[in-house]
Amino acid sequence: MTDVFVRVAVDQPMPVLFDYRYGLPDVPVVGMLVQVPFGRREVVGLICEIADTSDVPASKLRGVTAVCGACPPLSETWIALAGFAADYYQRGLGEVALPAMPQALRDAARWERLFAVEPRYRMLAEGRAQLPEALPARAIALRRLADALAQEPSLALSDARALHPKASATFDDWLARGWIEETVTADVAGLESLMPALPTGTAPLPVLTDEQRDAVDAISGAQGFAPFLLHGVTGSGKTEVYLHALAALLAARPDAQALVLVPEINLTPQFEAAFRARFAALADGAIVTMHSGLAEGERARNWLAAHTGGARIVLGTRLAILASMPKLAIIVVDEEHDPAYKQQEGLRYSARDLAIYRAKQLDVPVVLGSATPSLETWWQAEQGRYTRLTLARRAVAEAALPSVRLIDLEEERRRGRASVEGLAGPLIAALKSRVERGEQSLVFLNRRGYAPILSCDACGWVAGCPRCSAYAVLHKPERALRCHHCGWESRIPKSCPECGNIDIAPMGRGTQRVEETLASVVPGARVLRIDADSTRRKGSAQALFSDVHAGEVDILVGTQMIAKGHDFRRVTLVGVLNADTALFSHDFRASERLFAQLTQVSGRAGRAGLPGEVMIQTRYPRHALYQALSRQDYVGFANSTLAERRDARLPPFVYQAMLRAEGRTLDAALAFLKQAAAAFAPLPGADRVTVYDAVPLTIVKVFNVHRAQLLLESASRAALQASLRAWQPELRALKGVLRWNVEVDPLDV
């Protein structure tokens, strides 16, 4: 018999496949999950190649231990997608492919349980005739079990045990008497049986505006790869366009699958509710979600439903872009500009960019929706590479865009109009009037906690984190100082630890302090705060948002969690605090993010026909960004900012990569980066890449680890990629730091 060898990808930081001898009875197939020995451990890997020979000496060649035969193999198309991501983002194939799967599939010890066959039981005619009379009158649990069998087509053993603790032994007795019969079906294997029928009773579709209809027609009529930018103002009905486009697809193609990405977990419930209501005729399991907030078992079931074609619509955050969907026919990326689509740990991929590549790979349409597209996407549309679909008006005819008013804080001060704890007089008056009229208001401050600084006026002491080069944030309700970078926490000191002064005071404002202030300056108002602190418990965010939608809140205070995607029907006023800090950031993308953030939060006002108003407190009302925002002029802002980027040779006109190093000391991290720069210089194509000096990160130390970075830039993406690929072996040979990573297309510079 000829030996068979398989080349397996494992989740290790090495860009190679590992050879194993395959001697199991099952025929090996590319895409199979296998258990293999790796060092002293047994790990799960993915078969990527099958060969008749191996260059590994026979004495060192080890064998495949087990195969996950119950899981259908991953397609070669999916493996090619993972291969592209690995190559582009400078990682090993196993570092992409394995983490893209649910944890249950990456643990061979759980395969048997995950794919366990569960017996089901069905009552026979003899049982219907004899069983009721054979049961004792007081055997309540037995009668409950018999009634369930009589009412259901079949009953799973797990469900039966919930009705009667000794259901298994009872069923054995009833089987012997000929009253029931046993069938065996897989819990998740063979999920092709979940393939739903075509939607025949979907809810009536709302009447579309002309702009929405044109957009739906363009998307539905697309042939092959067709990238669309759906540029719609807030409240213009982009979600309705998605729903209509997917309805047309599912009606035309019975087996098609659709992938819809949202930037944050908190937006998933409302999207899921809208999709389930619209596609109510689809079978159970035809609409699934994928995000990190799911329990492991649920995520595994949803992933397998998508992998086997049972799930028709997959809603998910960025991790869903790598879900296996063999019949994927359209991809939608909502709020495509959102930085949350860029993974910041491990494989630092952009889900939006991978969505575009995957659509091109599969030759299907991809829709990028946003009121404030990223400048990279806007530039592609300007060049004609993406088709721009515009929704310039709100979908509800009587719902106009809110007016924007800039409150000049310097002018307020000159006129002697004192603010109250950071809230200007005009904003307080507007909040009171909304409460009197029974309308809702939203106050946005992208800073959680009570105050960002606790200090002593006598000696200048400032509370800092002992493990990070950052201030400790004051959290008054919890009576704690907390570091938002490493999680360090301490009780609030009663006096200054440096000089003993008891008159230490908070400086600045966070959402907790604004919540406290609003309760005093707007008496009787029902104030609710939504931020990462108030939504720590699972399901708490959804419960709080439900209170807002139900009208049980007068003033909502929050961070970026409340700024996007939510359809607050009764909000007519939005107040924005402390936006100016972003104007002075060293990051060249700061103004783009601020404009998008303010546009999104402004869009929460006036969505149901009542006039909306946005009040932005600023010391720089004449700044070009605020002026463009007050005119609702994204196009003007985008084009002027692109002109600045072109002159400064910044993305999207150049391509960037970042090498970051973490060491026990800052000198160690910087020394590593200097060695890395020296090793880069002689590489082929290095003359087409600019390498900047190594510098510390803004927050230099986090959890006692010092961090520094090295920026690389080139006008040629191909030259940058080739140089990075050649650089990897040189970097692995260097020593002296705890960790290093290369990030392609970094968002934070």
TORKOL-592223 format. One record per residue (C-alpha): residue in three letters; x, y, z. Coordinates in steps of 0.001 Angstrom, whole numbers, plus 500000, padded with zeros to 6 digits. Each point is the difference from the previous one (the first is absolute). Layout:
N
NODE   r     c1     c2     c3
NODE ALA      X      Y      Z
...
This chain:
749
NODE   r     c1     c2     c3
NODE MET 500000 500000 500000
NODE THR 501353 503440 499050
NODE ASP 500650 502340 502911
NODE VAL 497841 503106 500127
NODE PHE 501274 503227 501497
NODE VAL 498038 503088 500976
NODE ARG 501231 503556 500497
NODE VAL 498216 501563 502933
NODE ALA 499572 503603 501161
NODE VAL 500093 500449 503777
NODE ASP 499479 503101 502106
NODE GLN 503663 500897 500476
NODE PRO 501938 503177 499086
NODE MET 501807 498299 497125
NODE PRO 499094 500503 496321
NODE VAL 500439 496323 499072
NODE LEU 497938 496833 499682
NODE PHE 501037 496907 501974
NODE ASP 500290 496527 498441
NODE TYR 498318 496987 501612
NODE ARG 499547 496381 498978
NODE TYR 496336 499154 499477
NODE GLY 499087 496447 500930
NODE LEU 496379 500242 501112
NODE PRO 497151 498099 498297
NODE ASP 498262 503172 498810
NODE VAL 501179 501324 496648
NODE PRO 501791 503331 500563
NODE VAL 498400 503038 498379
NODE VAL 501316 503550 499766
NODE GLY 498063 502076 502544
NODE MET 499641 497254 502608
NODE LEU 500614 500770 503657
NODE VAL 502492 497587 501574
NODE GLN 501662 499446 503336
NODE VAL 503795 499842 499771
NODE PRO 502926 499840 502438
NODE PHE 501878 503290 500202
NODE GLY 502921 500025 502379
NODE ARG 498743 498468 503204
NODE ARG 496384 500913 499347
NODE GLU 497159 498791 497828
NODE VAL 498511 502860 497954
NODE VAL 497329 500433 497353
NODE GLY 501151 500892 496510
NODE LEU 498610 500411 496496
NODE ILE 501025 497818 497053
NODE CYS 501086 502370 497241
NODE GLU 501864 497633 497667
NODE ILE 500229 496253 499323
NODE ALA 503214 498497 498602
NODE ASP 501620 496666 499165
NODE THR 503396 501026 501381
NODE SER 501444 502094 502793
NODE ASP 503354 501728 500427
NODE VAL 499891 499311 503744
NODE PRO 502192 497010 500982
NODE ALA 497953 496906 500787
NODE SER 501450 499858 503504
NODE LYS 498594 503444 500795
NODE LEU 496679 499636 498210
NODE ARG 497025 499589 502315
NODE GLY 496480 498809 499236
NODE VAL 496570 501561 500081
NODE THR 498281 498959 503219
NODE ALA 496334 500575 499153
NODE VAL 497756 501580 497407
NODE CYS 496771 501955 500487
NODE GLY 498029 498052 497428
NODE ALA 496635 501332 501150
NODE CYS 500890 503552 498946
NODE PRO 499812 500546 496219
NODE PRO 503396 501099 498652
NODE LEU 500633 503697 499530
NODE SER 500011 500977 496342
NODE GLU 503162 500790 498089
NODE THR 498486 503433 499332
NODE TRP 499810 500664 503734
NODE ILE 503572 498765 500470
NODE ALA 501075 502367 497224
NODE LEU 498274 502881 501829
NODE ALA 501859 499122 503211
NODE GLY 503208 499708 497963
NODE PHE 499527 503479 498557
NODE ALA 499397 501467 503469
NODE ALA 503082 498241 501342
NODE ASP 502182 501224 497145
NODE TYR 498721 503589 500027
NODE TYR 500078 500443 503769
NODE GLN 503365 498218 500347
NODE ARG 498848 497032 502090
NODE GLY 500042 496220 499699
NODE LEU 497059 498235 498359
NODE GLY 499239 498157 503234
NODE GLU 499900 503307 501913
NODE VAL 497120 501048 497750
NODE ALA 498103 496783 499286
NODE LEU 499790 498467 503480
NODE PRO 498997 503104 502041
NODE ALA 497296 500658 497388
NODE MET 498191 496866 501228
NODE PRO 498047 499632 503248
NODE GLN 501947 498715 502994
NODE ALA 498010 496767 500081
NODE LEU 501400 498977 496610
NODE ARG 503565 500824 501068
NODE ASP 499833 497548 502913
NODE ALA 499989 496361 498880
NODE ALA 498790 498887 503429
NODE ARG 496701 501772 499290
NODE TRP 499388 498598 496519
NODE GLU 498079 496977 501234
NODE ARG 497694 502103 502122
NODE LEU 499581 502687 497346
NODE PHE 499027 497489 497325
NODE ALA 498320 497518 502316
NODE VAL 497013 498183 498593
NODE GLU 497004 500359 502246
NODE PRO 497230 497400 500083
NODE ARG 496456 501179 499397
NODE TYR 496830 498096 500841
NODE ARG 496655 499755 498260
NODE MET 496806 498516 501372
NODE LEU 498512 497099 498049
NODE ALA 496325 499100 499607
NODE GLU 500308 497283 502663
NODE GLY 501338 502549 502433
NODE ARG 497173 502454 499345
NODE ALA 497518 497212 500726
NODE GLN 501634 498347 503033
NODE LEU 502353 502477 501674
NODE PRO 497426 502340 501647
NODE GLU 498265 497072 501736
NODE ALA 503291 498386 501081
NODE LEU 501272 503010 501971
NODE PRO 499237 500309 503728
NODE ALA 497551 502787 500807
NODE ARG 502487 501920 502170
NODE ALA 502984 499642 497636
NODE ILE 499933 503686 499038
NODE ALA 503496 500065 498427
NODE LEU 499309 496852 497953
NODE ARG 496721 501420 498737
NODE ARG 501743 503273 499116
NODE LEU 502519 497985 497968
NODE ALA 497273 497990 498266
NODE ASP 498022 503155 499168
NODE ALA 503083 501581 498424
NODE LEU 500529 496914 497840
NODE ALA 496375 500038 498943
NODE GLN 500069 503676 499033
NODE GLU 503410 500212 498248
NODE PRO 501021 498249 496749
NODE SER 503138 498885 501866
NODE LEU 501674 500806 503304
NODE ALA 503743 500339 500611
NODE LEU 501461 498145 502952
NODE SER 501389 503245 501455
NODE ASP 496511 501554 499922
NODE ALA 498535 496844 501539
NODE ARG 502467 500129 502903
NODE ALA 498786 503525 500763
NODE LEU 496520 498521 500473
NODE HIS 501034 496875 501894
NODE PRO 503416 499325 501595
NODE LYS 499813 496268 499151
NODE ALA 498809 500474 496420
NODE SER 502736 497793 498519
NODE ALA 499093 496928 502069
NODE THR 496294 500670 499468
NODE PHE 500470 500145 496224
NODE ASP 501905 496703 500075
NODE ASP 496966 498409 501675
NODE TRP 497549 501546 497550
NODE LEU 502170 498949 497051
NODE ALA 499910 496396 501234
NODE ARG 496202 500154 500244
NODE GLY 499725 501317 496434
NODE TRP 498365 503268 501018
NODE ILE 502658 502359 498520
NODE GLU 502769 499840 497433
NODE GLU 503468 501552 500007
NODE THR 501612 502041 497208
NODE VAL 503438 501579 499949
NODE THR 500821 503423 498588
NODE ALA 503066 502174 500363
NODE ASP 499821 503203 501991
NODE VAL 502128 501978 497579
NODE ALA 501343 497488 497490
NODE GLY 497928 499744 496855
NODE LEU 498787 503554 500337
NODE GLU 499027 499982 496339
NODE SER 496588 498951 501321
NODE LEU 499643 503486 501450
NODE MET 499937 501551 496528
NODE PRO 496917 502222 500221
NODE ALA 497329 500319 497417
NODE LEU 499578 503152 497960
NODE PRO 498354 502871 501875
NODE THR 496326 499833 499165
NODE GLY 498445 502131 502708
NODE THR 502382 502815 500717
NODE ALA 498634 503145 501605
NODE PRO 498727 502725 497656
NODE LEU 502898 502080 498769
NODE PRO 499987 503742 500728
NODE VAL 499679 502317 497038
NODE LEU 503437 501142 498913
NODE THR 501005 503502 499048
NODE ASP 501205 500534 496445
NODE GLU 503610 500098 501210
NODE GLN 499580 496770 501935
NODE ARG 498339 498307 497025
NODE ASP 502828 501019 497678
NODE ALA 502532 498618 502469
NODE VAL 498153 496684 500386
NODE ASP 499654 499635 496234
NODE ALA 503712 500662 499476
NODE ILE 501046 497447 502624
NODE SER 497487 497356 498908
NODE GLY 500916 500424 496345
NODE ALA 503749 499696 500563
NODE GLN 501775 497226 498154
NODE GLY 503189 498575 501473
NODE PHE 502340 502026 502179
NODE ALA 498439 503423 500563
NODE PRO 501183 502233 502873
NODE PHE 497397 502574 501063
NODE LEU 500369 502949 502347
NODE LEU 496561 500701 501482
NODE HIS 500512 503588 501175
NODE GLY 496889 500949 501928
NODE VAL 499423 502702 502571
NODE THR 499003 498856 503484
NODE GLY 496387 498806 499973
NODE SER 499924 499550 496204
NODE GLY 499031 496319 500247
NODE LYS 503192 498147 499125
NODE THR 498799 496983 501983
NODE GLU 496842 499910 497903
NODE VAL 502147 499867 496869
NODE TYR 501898 497032 501450
NODE LEU 496752 498204 500856
NODE HIS 498498 500495 496539
NODE ALA 503194 498959 498246
NODE LEU 500213 496810 502070
NODE ALA 496311 499241 499456
NODE ALA 500522 500255 496236
NODE LEU 503033 497718 500211
NODE LEU 498260 497327 502088
NODE ALA 496971 500041 497709
NODE ALA 502157 499553 496900
NODE ARG 502467 497470 501421
NODE PRO 498539 497424 502412
NODE ASP 503378 498839 501349
NODE ALA 501838 503346 500199
NODE GLN 501661 501285 503163
NODE ALA 500517 503609 501106
NODE LEU 502500 501463 502443
NODE VAL 499172 503259 501824
NODE LEU 502699 501607 502153
NODE VAL 499414 502549 502760
NODE PRO 502805 501735 501911
NODE GLU 498966 499233 503580
NODE ILE 498257 497294 502008
NODE ASN 497536 502552 501404
NODE LEU 498574 500582 496513
NODE THR 499407 496297 499363
NODE PRO 496691 499594 501926
NODE GLN 498141 502751 498121
NODE PHE 501289 498754 496637
NODE GLU 499057 496444 500893
NODE ALA 496507 501104 501036
NODE ALA 499506 501883 496715
NODE PHE 501209 497072 497898
NODE ARG 497959 497405 501887
NODE ALA 496875 502124 499682
NODE ARG 500538 500493 496264
NODE PHE 500924 496379 499263
NODE ALA 497604 498363 502437
NODE ALA 499158 497243 497485
NODE LEU 503546 498625 500044
NODE ALA 500497 496861 502046
NODE ASP 501575 500026 503445
NODE GLY 503762 500205 499696
NODE ALA 499880 501847 496681
NODE ILE 501063 503279 501653
NODE VAL 502956 499728 502362
NODE THR 502334 502426 501750
NODE MET 503757 499828 500481
NODE HIS 501851 502122 502516
NODE SER 502270 499591 502999
NODE GLY 497141 500462 502462
NODE LEU 498421 496641 499179
NODE ALA 500447 496956 502188
NODE GLU 502423 497496 498495
NODE GLY 497322 497428 499242
NODE GLU 497737 502516 498268
NODE ARG 502869 501411 497949
NODE ALA 500978 496470 498919
NODE ARG 496443 499161 498952
NODE ASN 499641 503252 498061
NODE TRP 503368 499543 498289
NODE LEU 499090 496450 498984
NODE ALA 496607 501146 498708
NODE ALA 501806 502495 497752
NODE HIS 502671 497455 499026
NODE THR 497458 497414 498864
NODE GLY 497741 502503 498200
NODE GLY 497147 499799 502494
NODE ALA 500315 503642 501032
NODE ARG 498745 502274 497251
NODE ILE 500863 503310 501697
NODE VAL 502965 500485 502323
NODE LEU 500113 503171 502129
NODE GLY 503280 500640 501713
NODE THR 502830 502204 501103
NODE ARG 503427 500009 498353
NODE LEU 500780 496356 500855
NODE ALA 497109 498873 497765
NODE ILE 501877 501048 496848
NODE LEU 502025 496779 500293
NODE ALA 496949 497772 500529
NODE SER 499745 497057 497616
NODE MET 497003 500640 497725
NODE PRO 500129 497770 496904
NODE LYS 497080 501737 498241
NODE LEU 500779 503599 500879
NODE ALA 498389 502299 497409
NODE ILE 500162 503502 501507
NODE ILE 501893 501829 502761
NODE VAL 498758 503100 501813
NODE VAL 502277 502099 502238
NODE ASP 497939 502484 502014
NODE GLU 501768 503098 501400
NODE GLU 503011 498989 497919
NODE HIS 502057 502945 501310
NODE ASP 499988 498727 503577
NODE PRO 503460 499284 501495
NODE ALA 498500 496966 501770
NODE TYR 500322 498058 496731
NODE LYS 503783 500006 500531
NODE GLN 501183 497271 502356
NODE GLN 502557 501375 502463
NODE GLU 501355 496752 501435
NODE GLY 501426 496851 498467
NODE LEU 499271 500027 496271
NODE ARG 499532 503741 499427
NODE TYR 497649 499780 497047
NODE SER 497415 502394 498613
NODE ALA 496645 498240 499633
NODE ARG 498872 502653 497506
NODE ASP 503017 499461 497774
NODE LEU 499665 496218 500215
NODE ALA 496312 500362 499097
NODE ILE 500988 501752 496776
NODE TYR 502613 497350 499202
NODE ARG 497587 497161 500787
NODE ALA 497313 501492 497769
NODE LYS 502522 500250 497175
NODE GLN 501174 496442 500634
NODE LEU 496409 498686 499847
NODE ASP 498931 502402 497215
NODE VAL 497057 501378 502031
NODE PRO 498778 503501 500988
NODE VAL 501213 501751 503155
NODE VAL 498176 502988 501512
NODE LEU 501849 502465 502243
NODE GLY 497514 502198 501864
NODE SER 500747 503195 501907
NODE ALA 498945 503592 500540
NODE THR 503686 500873 500352
NODE PRO 502037 497558 497887
NODE SER 503649 499504 500803
NODE LEU 502190 502171 497815
NODE GLU 501529 496859 498466
NODE THR 496550 498863 498869
NODE TRP 498983 503488 498880
NODE TRP 503158 500269 497892
NODE GLN 499260 496660 498324
NODE ALA 496515 501269 499116
NODE GLU 501439 503286 498731
NODE GLN 502283 498012 497703
NODE GLY 497061 497999 498672
NODE ARG 501156 496684 501465
NODE TYR 496911 499824 502226
NODE THR 496482 500889 498880
NODE ARG 498611 502757 502213
NODE LEU 496319 499759 500958
NODE THR 498748 503133 501769
NODE LEU 497177 500399 502511
NODE ALA 499971 503769 500531
NODE ARG 496722 500220 501951
NODE ARG 498540 498270 503009
NODE ALA 497618 497156 499291
NODE VAL 497157 501483 502056
NODE ALA 498676 502884 497903
NODE GLU 499376 502329 502959
NODE ALA 503340 499177 501706
NODE ALA 502562 502612 498999
NODE LEU 503641 499965 500998
NODE PRO 500546 501775 503334
NODE SER 501324 503539 500145
NODE VAL 503495 500373 501463
NODE ARG 500784 502814 502434
NODE LEU 503530 500706 501208
NODE ILE 500186 501346 503563
NODE ASP 503090 502208 500262
NODE LEU 501312 499346 503514
NODE GLU 502415 502941 499844
NODE GLU 497174 502340 499024
NODE GLU 497879 498615 502831
NODE ARG 502843 500694 502418
NODE ARG 500588 503550 498705
NODE ARG 496338 500810 500481
NODE GLY 500050 498703 503539
NODE ARG 497740 497045 499303
NODE ALA 501522 497448 502318
NODE SER 499638 496330 499167
NODE VAL 498980 497450 502620
NODE GLU 502506 497152 500268
NODE GLY 500839 500251 496298
NODE LEU 496413 500431 498779
NODE ALA 499440 503360 498288
NODE GLY 496872 502034 500784
NODE PRO 498418 499646 496521
NODE LEU 500335 496210 500164
NODE ILE 498468 499824 503483
NODE ALA 497071 502171 498870
NODE ALA 499465 497800 496950
NODE LEU 500037 496850 502137
NODE LYS 497387 501467 502361
NODE SER 497715 500975 497145
NODE ARG 500161 496482 498540
NODE VAL 499072 498469 503340
NODE GLU 497058 502387 500311
NODE ARG 498785 499005 496516
NODE GLY 500330 496278 500764
NODE GLU 502804 499536 497463
NODE GLN 503274 498176 500494
NODE SER 503541 501372 499916
NODE LEU 503386 498408 499560
NODE VAL 503236 501322 501519
NODE PHE 503145 498594 498432
NODE LEU 503395 499937 501703
NODE ASN 502538 497434 498840
NODE ARG 501644 499656 503407
NODE ARG 498720 497572 502617
NODE GLY 500548 500174 503731
NODE TYR 499412 502960 502297
NODE ALA 503153 501987 499229
NODE PRO 503163 499178 498063
NODE ILE 502295 501469 502667
NODE LEU 500126 500183 503799
NODE SER 502559 502553 501187
NODE CYS 501314 502017 502921
NODE ASP 500188 503786 499592
NODE ALA 502488 500334 502847
NODE CYS 502876 497925 498628
NODE GLY 498921 499121 496459
NODE TRP 499579 496246 500630
NODE VAL 497890 498217 497384
NODE ALA 498588 496496 500455
NODE GLY 501695 497687 497542
NODE CYS 500063 496293 499232
NODE PRO 503097 498318 501480
NODE ARG 500133 497596 497050
NODE CYS 499337 502418 497124
NODE SER 501126 503444 498886
NODE ALA 496419 501232 500298
NODE TYR 497774 501742 502514
NODE ALA 497612 497967 502110
NODE VAL 496380 500912 499262
NODE LEU 497723 500880 502907
NODE HIS 496845 497857 500197
NODE LYS 497920 501651 502702
NODE PRO 497034 497554 500288
NODE GLU 502440 497122 500527
NODE ARG 502236 502204 502202
NODE ALA 503018 498857 498040
NODE LEU 502893 501136 497855
NODE ARG 500244 497827 496919
NODE CYS 502474 499716 497126
NODE HIS 498216 499629 496683
NODE HIS 503090 498430 498425
NODE CYS 500942 497123 502321
NODE GLY 497045 499781 502407
NODE TRP 501937 500971 503145
NODE GLU 497653 501226 502723
NODE SER 500404 501699 503368
NODE ARG 497858 501668 502619
NODE ILE 499803 503800 499842
NODE PRO 502544 501421 502482
NODE LYS 498621 502175 502825
NODE SER 502937 502368 499687
NODE CYS 502885 500735 497667
NODE PRO 502569 497189 500347
NODE GLU 502795 502511 499351
NODE CYS 499234 502891 502355
NODE GLY 497006 498885 502068
NODE ASN 497658 502703 498669
NODE ILE 496408 498821 500426
NODE ASP 498701 502427 497359
NODE ILE 500676 497820 496944
NODE ALA 497582 500574 497134
NODE PRO 498953 498530 496664
NODE MET 500958 501769 496784
NODE GLY 498063 499645 496767
NODE ARG 496761 498158 499366
NODE GLY 498873 496533 499097
NODE THR 496538 498577 499381
NODE GLN 499441 499261 503708
NODE ARG 500609 503630 500946
NODE VAL 497782 501291 497182
NODE GLU 497241 497623 501132
NODE GLU 500276 501388 503531
NODE THR 499974 503604 498754
NODE LEU 496959 499509 497773
NODE ALA 498019 498574 502901
NODE SER 500524 503301 501848
NODE VAL 499714 502579 497177
NODE VAL 496936 498378 498381
NODE PRO 497834 499152 503033
NODE GLY 497548 497170 499518
NODE ALA 501647 498702 496820
NODE ARG 500477 496258 499692
NODE VAL 503710 499717 499178
NODE LEU 501576 496762 498749
NODE ARG 503681 499322 499336
NODE ILE 501148 497413 497431
NODE ASP 503710 499270 499752
NODE ALA 502398 497093 500492
NODE ASP 499626 500285 503793
NODE SER 496205 499873 500097
NODE THR 499741 497103 497516
NODE ARG 502469 497505 501431
NODE ARG 497446 497277 500652
NODE LYS 498837 497900 497065
NODE GLY 496763 501340 498557
NODE SER 500147 503241 501996
NODE ALA 500629 502197 496945
NODE GLN 496954 498618 498202
NODE ALA 497853 500547 503114
NODE LEU 501149 503616 500354
NODE PHE 499399 500772 496334
NODE SER 496524 498473 500346
NODE ASP 499262 502502 502780
NODE VAL 500993 502845 497673
NODE HIS 497816 498721 497172
NODE ALA 497094 499526 502411
NODE GLY 500121 503688 500966
NODE GLU 501035 499350 503592
NODE VAL 503023 502313 499685
NODE ASP 500066 503784 499552
NODE ILE 503750 500544 499623
NODE LEU 502398 497331 498798
NODE VAL 503686 500511 500812
NODE GLY 502594 497838 498340
NODE THR 503164 499320 498065
NODE GLN 500418 498771 496430
NODE MET 497740 497035 500897
NODE ILE 496972 502272 499452
NODE ALA 501390 501896 497013
NODE LYS 499232 497707 497093
NODE GLY 497402 497707 498563
NODE HIS 497291 500484 502622
NODE ASP 496618 501256 498855
NODE PHE 498834 502133 502927
NODE ARG 496610 501165 498788
NODE ARG 499375 502618 502727
NODE VAL 503405 501680 500203
NODE THR 499826 503584 498760
NODE LEU 503116 501486 501623
NODE VAL 503611 498855 499970
NODE GLY 502622 501766 502117
NODE VAL 503703 499357 499368
NODE LEU 502623 500683 502687
NODE ASN 503803 500151 499823
NODE ALA 500384 499320 496269
NODE ASP 502913 502429 499622
NODE THR 502657 497629 501362
NODE ALA 499993 498004 496748
NODE LEU 500947 503131 498029
NODE PHE 503497 499889 501484
NODE SER 500766 496308 499717
NODE HIS 503297 498920 498448
NODE ASP 498111 497367 497959
NODE PHE 499261 501280 496500
NODE ARG 496718 498056 499984
NODE ALA 498669 501784 503099
NODE SER 498015 502624 498086
NODE GLU 498436 497354 497760
NODE ARG 498915 497984 503022
NODE LEU 498666 503068 501792
NODE PHE 497917 501065 497000
NODE ALA 498582 496484 499676
NODE GLN 499301 499747 503720
NODE LEU 498237 503356 500200
NODE THR 497994 499277 496845
NODE GLN 498892 496658 501402
NODE VAL 498964 501352 503389
NODE SER 498291 502985 498359
NODE GLY 497996 497566 497919
NODE ARG 498237 498659 503094
NODE ALA 497875 503209 500114
NODE GLY 496785 500675 498120
NODE ARG 499507 496548 498461
NODE ALA 496223 499774 500481
NODE GLY 498817 503294 498574
NODE LEU 500551 502290 502987
NODE PRO 502552 502766 499310
NODE GLY 503454 499021 501175
NODE GLU 502790 502193 501333
NODE VAL 503665 499320 500706
NODE MET 501957 502239 502375
NODE ILE 503793 499630 499993
NODE GLN 502012 501725 502709
NODE THR 503347 501211 498638
NODE ARG 502681 502638 500409
NODE TYR 500716 499931 496266
NODE PRO 496665 500568 498213
NODE ARG 501761 501321 496882
NODE HIS 502001 496820 499500
NODE ALA 499470 498595 496501
NODE LEU 498809 496657 501390
NODE TYR 497229 501566 502076
NODE GLN 499002 502272 497134
NODE ALA 499644 497021 497644
NODE LEU 498067 498123 502666
NODE SER 497585 502889 500512
NODE ARG 499297 499932 496239
NODE GLN 499590 496171 500041
NODE ASP 502664 500079 497290
NODE TYR 501826 496685 500048
NODE VAL 500939 500276 496327
NODE GLY 501748 503333 500531
NODE PHE 501772 498738 503119
NODE ALA 501127 496779 498294
NODE ASN 501331 501704 496884
NODE SER 501904 502681 501932
NODE THR 501484 497417 502367
NODE LEU 501016 497798 497069
NODE ALA 501769 502980 498443
NODE GLU 501931 500481 503253
NODE ARG 500887 496287 500075
NODE ARG 501218 500146 496402
NODE ASP 502253 502969 500734
NODE ALA 501364 498369 503153
NODE ARG 500453 496590 498314
NODE LEU 497744 498168 502405
NODE PRO 497534 497108 499437
NODE PRO 498193 499308 497753
NODE PHE 502763 501402 497777
NODE VAL 502722 497906 501663
NODE TYR 500020 496641 501753
NODE GLN 501205 499463 503548
NODE ALA 501125 497260 502358
NODE MET 500964 500213 503641
NODE LEU 502491 497911 501964
NODE ARG 499256 500135 503730
NODE ALA 502228 498607 502716
NODE GLU 499357 499398 503701
NODE GLY 502872 499718 502478
NODE ARG 500740 500050 503696
NODE THR 501543 503423 499479
NODE LEU 499462 502706 497419
NODE ASP 503687 499831 499034
NODE ALA 499610 496306 499171
NODE ALA 496977 500632 497781
NODE LEU 501698 502876 498167
NODE ALA 503234 498011 499577
NODE PHE 498067 497129 498415
NODE LEU 498316 502367 497559
NODE LYS 503328 501594 499050
NODE GLN 501448 496551 499282
NODE ALA 496886 499185 497971
NODE ALA 500414 503193 497945
NODE ALA 503649 499119 499329
NODE ALA 498991 496500 498876
NODE PHE 497362 501476 497676
NODE ALA 502352 502324 498107
NODE PRO 501775 497377 497812
NODE LEU 496824 498086 499064
NODE PRO 498852 499930 496345
NODE GLY 497589 502883 499336
NODE ALA 500912 501774 503243
NODE ASP 501035 503062 498001
NODE ARG 496314 500506 499117
NODE VAL 498938 500012 503650
NODE THR 500485 502837 502482
NODE VAL 500924 498864 503508
NODE TYR 499427 502605 502710
NODE ASP 501805 500209 503328
NODE ALA 498874 497793 502851
NODE VAL 497911 501885 502573
NODE PRO 498155 499127 503235
NODE LEU 496233 499557 499874
NODE THR 497822 502731 501473
NODE ILE 499253 497764 502991
NODE VAL 503536 498697 500382
NODE LYS 499459 497522 502828
NODE VAL 497034 497644 500413
NODE PHE 499997 497324 502709
NODE ASN 503729 500576 500618
NODE VAL 500824 499368 496333
NODE HIS 501634 502794 497981
NODE ARG 498918 500520 496405
NODE ALA 501503 501644 496916
NODE GLN 499264 500030 496284
NODE LEU 501655 500336 496602
NODE LEU 498017 501316 497017
NODE LEU 500618 498862 496417
NODE GLU 498465 501715 496990
NODE SER 500005 499496 496231
NODE ALA 498180 501264 496933
NODE SER 499919 496382 498754
NODE ARG 497923 497423 501850
NODE ALA 501812 497183 498168
NODE ALA 503430 501332 500975
NODE LEU 498963 500364 503641
NODE GLN 498543 496497 500123
NODE ALA 503059 498424 498369
NODE SER 502344 501771 502416
NODE LEU 497930 498982 503029
NODE ARG 500008 496385 498833
NODE ALA 503784 499985 499659
NODE TRP 500338 501762 503362
NODE GLN 498176 497356 502043
NODE PRO 502933 497506 500308
NODE GLU 502296 502856 501017
NODE LEU 497589 501092 502721
NODE ARG 499677 496468 501370
NODE ALA 503762 499827 500355
NODE LEU 500124 503117 502193
NODE LYS 499852 499744 503797
NODE GLY 499548 502347 502888
NODE VAL 496252 500684 500254
NODE LEU 496986 498244 501468
NODE ARG 497834 500259 496893
NODE TRP 499883 501639 496611
NODE ASN 497430 500162 497229
NODE VAL 499652 501429 496527
NODE GLU 496727 501756 499199
NODE VAL 499094 500702 496379
NODE ASP 497773 503028 499320
NODE PRO 500056 501226 503622
NODE LEU 497154 502238 501116
NODE ASP 501742 501443 503057
NODE VAL 503234 501759 499060
